Amino acid sequence: METPEPATEQFETYRPLLLGLAYRLLGSMGDAEDVVHHAHLRWTGTDQAQVRGPRTYLVTVLTRFAVDRLKSAKVTREAYTGPWLPEPVATGSLGPLGTAALRNTVAYATVHLMERLSPPDRAAFVLHEAFELPYGEIARILDATETNCRQMYLRASRRLAAGRDRFTLLDDDHAKLLARFLEAAQSRDQARLTALLTEDAVAWSDGGGKVRAALWPVEGRERVVAFAADLVARYPLGTPRRVDVNGRPTLAITVDGIDQVVTIDVRDDRIDAIYVVLNPDKLGRITT
C-alpha cells in the first residue's frame, strides 16, 4: 500500500472540518465534496513551506470556492421542480460537532433557512457562528471590510432567528415528538395531530421531479393536518426507522414504495415545520 504524499496526508487531517464547513455553506454534500476536492488540488499545488497556517489557508480557499459555487447554484435551485430542500446527511459524516454552535448550524432547519441568505451573508454567519472566526479574518476571506462582515453576520442572524425558539428539546424528546406525529397520522387522529403542531406549521416536500411530491409548501396547521391524514389514507406506510441526521433524530420511512426521510423543526415544544425529502438523489448519505 502506497504511503500518501505529505501534502495529502496533512490535508486529510482537515478534511472532516472542511466537509462540515462546505456542507453548511452549500446544503449539499455532493457539492461539498466537490469543493473540498478542488481545495485539495489547490493545496497540493501550493508550496506548503510558504503557508503560515494550513487551517487558515484551507478554510479561506474552501470558503471562496463554496461562495462561488453557491452563486452559480442559485439559478439551478430556483428552477428546481418544487421546493429545494438541503440534502439530509448522517450526523457522523458532518465533521466536528463538539460545540452547540457547530451542532445548531448543521441542524436541518437552519441549513434550510440559510438558503434565504446571500452567499456572502451565509459565509459570514457560518464562519463566525460555527467556527468562531473573528470579523477581521472573515473580512480577509471574503475580501470585504470588517464592518461589512459584522453587518453581514448580524443581518443573517436576524433572518435566521425569525422569532423561533429552536433546538430546545433533548434528542430523546425530539424523537418521541416525531414518533407521536407519525402515530397520530397513521391513525388519522386529527385532534392529536392538531395538538402536536404550531398554528403556523409548514410542511415541505422535495421530490425533485423524480417522484411525486407537493410542489408548494403546505402552510397552516389545519392544512398540514389534512395533508398528513390524506397521505396515510391513500398510501401504505412501511415500518419507520430512526436515523441520526444533521445532528437530530429523524425518521426514514417508505410510503407507497418510495423511500423518504422525515425531519422536524420544533418551536415551543410543538412541531413548527416538517421536511420530507423524497428525491432519491438526496438520500444516498443516510445511514439506516
DAPE-V565044 format. One record per pair of residues at least 4 apart in sequence whose C-alpha atoms are under 8 Angstrom apart, sorted by the first residue. I is the first residue (numbers start at 1). J is the second residue. D is the distance in whole Angstrom. If there is no record, write none. Layout:
I/J/D, I/J/D
This chain:
4/8/6, 4/9/6, 5/9/6, 6/10/6, 7/11/6, 7/43/7, 7/44/6, 7/48/8, 8/12/6, 8/40/8, 8/44/7, 9/13/7, 10/14/7, 11/15/6, 11/40/7, 11/43/8, 12/16/8, 14/18/6, 14/55/7, 15/19/6, 15/36/8, 16/20/6, 16/93/8, 16/94/7, 16/95/4, 16/96/7, 17/21/6, 17/95/5, 17/96/6, 18/22/6, 18/36/7, 18/58/8, 18/59/7, 18/62/7, 18/95/8, 19/23/6, 19/29/8, 19/32/6, 19/33/7, 19/36/7, 19/94/7, 19/95/7, 20/24/6, 20/94/5, 20/95/5, 20/96/7, 21/25/6, 21/63/8, 21/126/8, 22/26/6, 22/29/8, 22/31/8, 22/32/5, 22/33/8, 22/35/7, 22/36/7, 22/62/7, 22/63/7, 22/66/6, 23/27/5, 23/28/6, 23/29/6, 23/31/8, 23/32/5, 23/94/8, 24/105/7, 24/106/6, 24/111/6, 24/126/7, 25/63/8, 25/66/7, 25/67/7, 25/70/8, 25/119/8, 25/122/7, 25/123/6, 25/126/7, 26/31/7, 26/32/7, 26/66/7, 26/69/8, 26/70/6, 27/32/8, 27/86/5, 27/87/6, 27/111/6, 27/112/8, 28/32/6, 28/86/6, 28/87/5, 29/33/6, 29/87/7, 29/89/7, 30/34/6, 31/35/6, 32/36/6, 32/66/8, 33/37/6, 34/38/6, 35/39/6, 35/62/7, 35/65/6, 35/66/6, 36/40/6, 36/62/7, 37/41/6, 38/42/6, 38/65/8, 39/43/6, 39/58/7, 39/61/6, 39/62/6, 39/65/8, 40/44/6, 41/45/6, 42/46/6, 43/48/8, 43/58/7, 47/51/7, 48/54/8, 51/57/7, 53/57/6, 54/58/6, 55/59/6, 56/60/6, 57/61/6, 58/62/6, 59/63/6, 60/64/6, 60/141/5, 61/65/6, 62/66/6, 63/67/6, 63/123/7, 63/141/7, 64/68/6, 64/141/7, 64/142/7, 65/69/6, 66/70/6, 67/71/6, 67/119/6, 67/120/7, 67/123/7, 68/72/7, 69/73/6, 70/74/6, 70/119/6, 71/75/8, 71/119/6, 72/76/8, 73/77/6, 74/78/6, 75/79/6, 76/80/6, 77/84/6, 80/84/6, 80/208/7, 80/209/8, 81/207/8, 81/208/5, 81/209/5, 81/215/7, 82/205/8, 82/206/6, 82/207/7, 82/208/6, 82/209/7, 82/213/8, 82/214/7, 82/215/4, 82/216/6, 83/204/7, 83/205/7, 83/206/6, 83/208/8, 83/215/7, 83/216/6, 83/217/7, 84/206/6, 84/208/7, 85/112/6, 85/205/8, 85/206/6, 85/275/8, 85/277/7, 86/108/8, 86/111/7, 86/112/6, 87/282/5, 87/283/7, 88/108/7, 88/245/6, 88/246/7, 88/261/8, 88/277/8, 88/282/7, 88/283/7, 88/285/7, 88/286/7, 89/93/7, 89/94/7, 89/245/5, 89/246/6, 89/285/5, 89/286/6, 90/94/7, 90/243/8, 90/244/6, 90/245/4, 90/246/6, 90/247/8, 90/285/6, 90/286/5, 90/287/6, 91/244/6, 91/245/5, 91/246/5, 91/247/5, 91/248/8, 94/106/8, 94/246/7, 96/102/7, 97/102/5, 97/103/5, 98/102/7, 98/103/7, 99/103/6, 100/104/6, 101/105/6, 101/129/6, 101/130/5, 102/106/7, 102/129/8, 102/130/5, 102/131/7, 103/107/6, 103/247/6, 104/110/7, 104/167/7, 105/110/6, 105/111/7, 105/126/7, 105/129/8, 105/130/6, 106/110/7, 106/111/6, 106/246/6, 106/247/7, 107/111/6, 107/246/5, 107/247/6, 107/248/7, 108/112/6, 108/246/6, 108/263/8, 109/113/6, 109/264/8, 109/265/6, 110/114/6, 110/160/7, 111/115/7, 113/117/8, 113/160/6, 114/122/6, 114/160/7, 117/121/6, 117/122/6, 117/156/7, 117/159/8, 118/122/6, 119/123/6, 120/124/6, 120/142/7, 120/152/7, 121/125/6, 121/149/8, 121/152/5, 121/153/6, 121/155/7, 121/156/6, 122/126/6, 122/153/8, 122/156/7, 123/127/6, 124/128/6, 124/138/7, 124/149/6, 124/150/8, 124/152/6, 124/153/5, 125/129/6, 125/130/8, 125/152/7, 125/153/5, 125/154/8, 125/156/6, 125/157/7, 126/130/5, 126/131/7, 127/131/5, 127/132/6, 127/133/6, 127/138/7, 128/132/4, 128/133/5, 128/134/6, 128/135/7, 128/138/8, 128/153/7, 129/133/8, 133/137/6, 133/138/7, 134/138/6, 135/139/6, 135/146/5, 135/147/8, 135/149/6, 135/150/6, 136/140/6, 136/145/8, 136/146/5, 137/141/6, 138/142/6, 138/146/8, 138/149/7, 139/143/6, 139/144/5, 139/145/5, 139/146/5, 139/148/8, 139/149/6, 140/144/7, 140/145/8, 144/148/6, 144/149/7, 145/149/6, 146/150/6, 147/151/6, 148/152/6, 149/153/6, 150/154/6, 151/155/6, 152/156/6, 153/157/6, 154/158/6, 155/159/6, 156/160/6, 157/161/6, 158/162/6, 164/267/6, 165/266/8, 165/267/5, 165/268/7, 166/265/7, 166/266/6, 166/267/6, 167/265/8, 167/266/7, 168/266/8, 168/269/8, 169/173/6, 169/174/6, 169/266/8, 169/269/7, 170/174/6, 171/175/6, 171/248/6, 171/249/6, 172/176/6, 172/249/8, 173/177/6, 174/178/6, 174/248/8, 174/249/7, 175/179/6, 175/249/5, 175/250/7, 176/180/6, 177/181/6, 177/196/8, 177/270/8, 177/271/8, 178/182/6, 178/250/8, 178/251/8, 178/263/8, 178/264/7, 179/183/6, 180/184/6, 181/185/6, 181/193/6, 181/196/7, 182/186/6, 183/187/6, 184/188/6, 184/189/5, 184/190/7, 184/192/6, 184/193/6, 185/189/6, 185/190/8, 185/193/7, 185/228/6, 185/229/5, 185/232/7, 186/229/7, 186/232/6, 186/233/8, 188/229/5, 188/232/8, 188/233/8, 189/193/6, 189/229/8, 190/194/6, 190/225/6, 190/226/8, 190/229/7, 191/195/6, 192/196/6, 193/197/7, 193/225/6, 194/221/7, 194/222/7, 194/225/6, 196/270/5, 196/271/6, 197/201/6, 197/221/6, 197/270/5, 197/271/5, 197/272/6, 198/221/7, 198/267/8, 198/270/6, 198/271/6, 198/272/5, 199/220/6, 199/221/5, 200/219/7, 200/220/5, 200/221/6, 200/272/7, 201/219/6, 201/220/5, 201/221/5, 201/224/7, 201/271/7, 201/272/4, 201/273/5, 201/274/8, 202/217/7, 202/218/6, 202/219/4, 202/220/6, 202/221/7, 202/224/7, 202/272/7, 202/273/5, 202/274/6, 203/217/6, 203/218/5, 203/219/7, 203/224/6, 203/273/6, 203/274/5, 203/275/6, 203/276/8, 204/214/8, 204/216/7, 204/217/5, 204/218/7, 204/273/8, 204/274/6, 204/275/5, 204/276/6, 205/213/6, 205/214/6, 205/215/7, 205/216/8, 205/217/7, 205/275/6, 205/276/5, 205/277/6, 205/278/7, 206/213/6, 206/214/8, 206/215/8, 206/276/6, 206/277/5, 206/278/6, 206/279/6, 207/211/5, 207/212/6, 207/213/5, 207/214/8, 207/277/7, 207/278/5, 207/279/4, 207/280/8, 208/278/8, 208/279/5, 209/213/8, 209/279/8, 210/279/6, 210/280/7, 211/278/7, 211/279/7, 213/278/8, 214/218/8, 218/223/6, 218/224/6, 218/227/8, 219/223/6, 219/224/7, 220/224/6, 221/225/6, 222/226/6, 223/227/6, 224/228/6, 225/229/6, 226/230/6, 227/231/6, 228/232/7, 229/233/6, 230/234/6, 231/235/6, 232/236/7, 232/237/7, 235/255/6, 235/256/5, 236/255/6, 236/256/5, 237/253/7, 237/254/6, 237/255/5, 237/256/6, 238/253/6, 238/254/5, 238/255/6, 238/256/8, 238/257/8, 239/253/6, 239/254/7, 240/251/6, 240/252/6, 240/253/5, 240/254/7, 241/251/6, 241/252/5, 241/253/6, 241/288/7, 242/249/7, 242/250/6, 242/251/5, 242/252/6, 242/288/8, 243/249/6, 243/250/5, 243/251/6, 243/252/7, 243/286/8, 243/287/7, 243/288/6, 244/248/6, 244/249/5, 244/250/6, 244/287/8, 245/249/6, 245/250/6, 245/286/7, 249/263/8, 250/261/7, 250/262/6, 250/263/5, 250/264/8, 251/261/6, 251/262/5, 251/263/7, 252/259/7, 252/260/6, 252/261/5, 252/262/6, 252/288/7, 253/259/6, 253/260/6, 253/261/6, 253/262/8, 254/258/5, 254/259/4, 254/260/6, 255/259/7, 255/260/8, 258/278/7, 259/278/6, 259/280/8, 260/276/7, 260/277/5, 260/278/5, 260/279/8, 260/280/8, 260/283/7, 261/275/8, 261/276/6, 261/277/5, 261/278/7, 261/283/8, 262/274/7, 262/275/6, 262/276/5, 262/277/7, 263/274/6, 263/275/5, 263/276/7, 264/271/6, 264/272/7, 264/273/6, 264/274/5, 264/275/6, 265/271/6, 265/272/6, 265/273/5, 265/274/7, 266/270/5, 266/271/5, 266/272/5, 266/273/7, 267/271/6, 267/272/6, 277/282/7, 277/283/8, 278/282/8, 278/283/8, 279/283/7, 280/284/7
